[in-house]
Amino acid sequence: AVRWFASQGQFEAARPVASGPVLNALLAINNQWPLEVDGNRTVDWLEIYSGAVAEKSLAGWKLRLADADAQSGEPEREYAFPADAKIASGGLLLLVFSNNVRSPYHTGFKIPGGGGTFTLVDAAGSVADRLVYPAQRENLSYSRYRDGVPSFAVNNFPRPGRSPPDNGALPPILLL
């Protein structure tokens, strides 16, 4: 399905949205954007989006992080979601990446700015989503173009816990 937006003079293709929890956005080097859910501290964060048709329990799920630099000496880090963790259909869940654990949604480690791989693992041990992210720049988030769609973009105005702002049109995908 292709939609024409006359006011913008452009095509915007209907893009598929994830049907379950996916890694949606991250900010690895944050020294500018206070995070309200963490007492307005400037901390690293990662957002998970769920395109599931109903609320999804994340009990037993894990998030793994490996540095891009195999020589960094850092072992793979792992965060286990709390037993009562849930994400609403179309909802966003925010994880705080800080060495200080102040809530069940604090990981106890930071996001490496040099790039890495996040792996979201479900309760059965299957990979639900994987995100290989490149080296990051200060105060810019790396996020999906729209919640749950496959394409990622660098975002000048991070919005943790909210849908990303419009950063301009992607080239159209025409389905014939």
C-alpha positions as CSV (number, residue, x, y, z in Angstrom):
1,A,0.0,0.0,0.0
2,V,1.3,3.4,-1.0
3,R,-0.1,6.6,0.4
4,W,0.3,10.0,-1.3
5,F,0.6,13.0,1.0
6,A,-0.4,16.0,-1.2
7,S,0.5,18.5,1.4
8,Q,4.1,17.2,1.4
9,G,4.2,16.3,-2.2
10,Q,5.7,12.9,-1.5
11,F,4.9,9.2,-1.3
12,E,5.2,7.4,2.0
13,A,5.1,3.7,1.9
14,A,3.4,1.6,4.5
15,R,6.3,0.1,6.4
16,P,6.0,-3.1,8.3
17,V,5.9,-2.8,12.1
18,A,7.4,-5.4,14.5
19,S,4.9,-7.9,15.8
20,G,6.6,-8.2,19.3
21,P,9.1,-6.5,21.5
22,V,12.1,-5.0,19.7
23,L,15.0,-2.7,20.5
24,N,13.8,0.7,19.4
25,A,16.2,3.4,20.4
26,L,19.4,4.1,22.4
27,L,21.5,7.0,23.6
28,A,25.0,5.9,24.6
29,I,26.9,9.1,25.3
30,N,24.5,11.4,27.1
31,N,25.8,14.6,28.8
32,Q,23.0,16.9,27.6
33,W,19.6,15.3,27.9
34,P,18.2,14.8,31.5
35,L,16.2,11.6,31.9
36,E,13.1,12.4,34.0
37,V,12.6,8.8,35.1
38,D,16.1,8.9,36.6
39,G,15.8,12.1,38.6
40,N,16.8,14.2,35.6
41,R,20.3,12.7,35.5
42,T,22.1,12.6,32.1
43,V,22.4,8.8,31.8
44,D,22.5,6.3,28.9
45,W,19.3,4.6,28.0
46,L,17.7,2.1,25.7
47,E,14.0,1.9,24.7
48,I,12.0,-1.3,23.8
49,Y,8.9,-1.1,21.7
50,S,6.2,-3.7,21.4
51,G,4.1,-4.2,18.3
52,A,2.3,-7.2,19.9
53,V,-1.5,-7.1,19.7
54,A,-1.8,-7.4,23.5
55,E,0.3,-6.6,26.6
56,K,3.4,-8.7,26.7
57,S,5.1,-10.0,29.9
58,L,8.9,-9.8,29.9
59,A,9.3,-12.1,32.9
60,G,12.3,-14.3,32.2
61,W,13.6,-12.2,29.3
62,K,17.2,-11.0,29.2
63,L,19.1,-8.2,27.4
64,R,22.7,-9.0,26.5
65,L,25.3,-6.4,25.5
66,A,28.7,-7.1,23.8
67,D,31.2,-4.4,22.8
68,A,32.1,-3.9,19.2
69,D,35.7,-3.9,20.1
70,A,36.6,-7.5,20.9
71,Q,39.9,-6.3,22.4
72,S,38.1,-4.1,25.0
73,G,38.4,-6.7,27.6
74,E,34.8,-6.2,28.7
75,P,32.9,-9.4,29.0
76,E,29.4,-9.7,27.6
77,R,27.0,-8.0,30.1
78,E,23.5,-9.2,30.8
79,Y,20.4,-7.6,32.3
80,A,17.5,-9.7,33.5
81,F,14.0,-8.1,33.4
82,P,12.1,-8.1,36.7
83,A,9.4,-10.8,37.1
84,D,6.6,-8.2,36.9
85,A,8.0,-6.4,33.7
86,K,5.3,-5.9,31.1
87,I,5.0,-3.8,28.0
88,A,1.7,-2.6,26.5
89,S,0.7,-3.1,22.9
90,G,2.2,-0.2,21.0
91,G,4.0,0.7,24.3
92,L,7.6,1.7,25.1
93,L,9.7,0.5,28.0
94,L,12.8,2.4,29.1
95,L,15.9,0.9,30.6
96,V,18.5,3.1,32.3
97,F,22.1,2.2,31.7
98,S,24.1,3.4,34.8
99,N,26.6,1.9,37.1
100,N,24.3,2.8,39.9
101,V,21.2,0.6,40.3
102,R,18.4,2.8,41.6
103,S,15.4,0.7,40.3
104,P,14.6,-2.7,38.8
105,Y,15.0,-1.0,35.4
106,H,18.6,0.1,35.9
107,T,21.1,-2.3,34.4
108,G,24.2,-1.7,36.5
109,F,26.4,-0.9,33.5
110,K,26.7,1.7,30.7
111,I,26.3,1.5,27.0
112,P,29.7,1.5,25.2
113,G,30.0,4.6,22.9
114,G,32.3,2.7,20.5
115,G,29.5,0.5,19.2
116,G,28.2,-3.0,20.1
117,T,25.5,-5.6,19.9
118,F,22.4,-5.8,21.9
119,T,20.5,-9.1,21.9
120,L,17.0,-9.3,23.3
121,V,16.3,-12.9,24.5
122,D,12.9,-14.2,25.4
123,A,12.0,-16.5,28.3
124,A,12.5,-19.6,26.2
125,G,16.1,-18.5,25.3
126,S,15.2,-17.5,21.7
127,V,16.5,-14.3,20.2
128,A,13.6,-11.9,19.9
129,D,15.7,-9.0,18.4
130,R,19.3,-8.1,17.8
131,L,20.7,-4.6,17.2
132,V,24.3,-4.1,16.0
133,Y,24.8,-0.4,16.6
134,P,27.8,1.7,15.3
135,A,30.1,4.0,17.2
136,Q,28.0,6.8,18.7
137,R,28.3,10.6,18.9
138,E,27.5,12.6,22.0
139,N,23.9,13.4,22.7
140,L,22.5,11.8,19.5
141,S,20.2,8.8,19.8
142,Y,20.2,5.9,17.4
143,S,16.6,5.0,16.9
144,R,14.1,3.4,14.5
145,Y,12.8,5.9,12.0
146,R,9.3,5.2,13.5
147,D,8.5,2.9,16.4
148,G,8.9,-0.7,15.4
149,V,9.9,-0.2,11.7
150,P,13.1,-1.9,10.4
151,S,15.1,1.2,9.5
152,F,17.3,3.2,12.0
153,A,18.5,6.8,11.9
154,V,20.6,9.2,14.0
155,N,18.3,11.5,15.9
156,N,19.3,15.0,17.0
157,F,16.4,15.3,19.4
158,P,16.2,12.1,21.6
159,R,12.8,11.5,23.1
160,P,13.1,8.6,25.6
161,G,9.8,6.9,26.3
162,R,8.1,8.7,23.4
163,S,7.9,8.2,19.7
164,P,10.8,9.6,17.7
165,P,10.2,13.1,16.1
166,D,10.0,13.4,12.3
167,N,13.5,13.7,11.0
168,G,12.5,13.9,7.3
169,A,11.2,11.4,4.8
170,L,12.9,8.1,4.0
171,P,13.0,7.2,0.3
172,P,9.7,5.6,-0.6
173,I,9.2,1.9,-0.9
174,L,6.8,1.3,-3.8
175,L,4.8,-2.0,-3.6
176,L,3.4,-3.1,-6.9
